[in-house]
Amino acid sequence: MELISELLKIVLPASLVIYGMYLTVVSFLKRERENQLIHIKTKNSELLIPVRLQAAERICLLLERITPNNLVRRVNQPDFSAKDLHAQLLYEVREEFNHNLSQQIYFSDATWQSVRGAVESVVTMINTAYQDMNSEARGIDLGKRIFQKSLENRNDGIQNALNQVKSEISIYF
C-alpha cells in the first residue's frame, strides 16, 4: 500500500504538470493559428481590394457604354438603316456584357442582378424602339426614337445598377 501511495505522490503531480503543459501548448497553437489566419486575410485583402476596384471600374464602364445615348452616338453610321443600327446596337450591348461577365464574382448577387437587369432594360428599349419603326426607316430615325424612350425611362435601371456597384465598393473604404 505504501508503494501505491508513494507512486501516487509522484504520478499525480507529474500528471497535473503534463496536463497544464498540454493546455498551455494547445492555447499557444490556437493563438498562433488565429494570428496566421489574420495575416492571411490581411494579405488577401491587400490583393483583392485593387482587383475588386478594377472590377467595379469595368462594370461602371460597361453601364456607361450601354447607356442608350452613348451607345447610339458611338455606333450609329450615317448610311445605316434602322435594321442595321438595331442589329449593331444589340451586338454592341451583348459584346460589352459578355466581355465583363467574369466580373460578377467580385459582387453580391443583388448587385449583379441589378447590372443584368440594366443590360436587359437597354436591350428591351432598343427592341421596343425598333418595333415602332417601319421597314424603310433610317438609322437616324431609330436613334431619335431610342433617345425619346431613354428620356421617358431616364435610364433608371442603369442608374440603379451604378448606385448599387458604388455602394458595394464603398464598403471597403
Steps between C-alpha positions, in 0.01 A plus 500: 500500500787727581636443150172612345491806723857595404422434134191724518709774663723498194255421218219734604707823506681392183163441330378843607818661367467314168132594475585865571772495234254339258247781559774761459623350172145463361423860594823621340437302180143630481617861539775445243248356252268798551793738440585316179139520382493872574826542308362304204176701499695825513720388211193393302336835562808679372477297181124489455408863559684626188348219293152579631554867420599407147189284470284789619666732250430253221137459600452877521659532158269228365196681635613834363580351159158336468313811606278550193621853425867399513435177313313659210756778461787252496345244266281691254629555146331743254431223248345254747141393457291453813546125462880536477516731800271271701722200430819693576362641826396157624836359398685774691294456817546123497872526431550754778307282742674178398838669525429591863315185603784375717479809722195355672719299738604822673145616575203385701215325324275803549750735337561266209126456447461877483776516236338218306162674531650824367639318196166332438315831532727653234441205267127528558510874431689445173259227391193705591631803312575283197151351502357852473691557173379415153707274277656789305603714794854628518740448785474866600125453553559201723762696690252782561237253617750341741588846635128566556451171683814567701362834613170336592672227703785722627731194502378403846633145469846621409502764773382250761770253398766772511386605846502141622853437368623823660339422834644149503850630431464771764489224762874451456587862570 
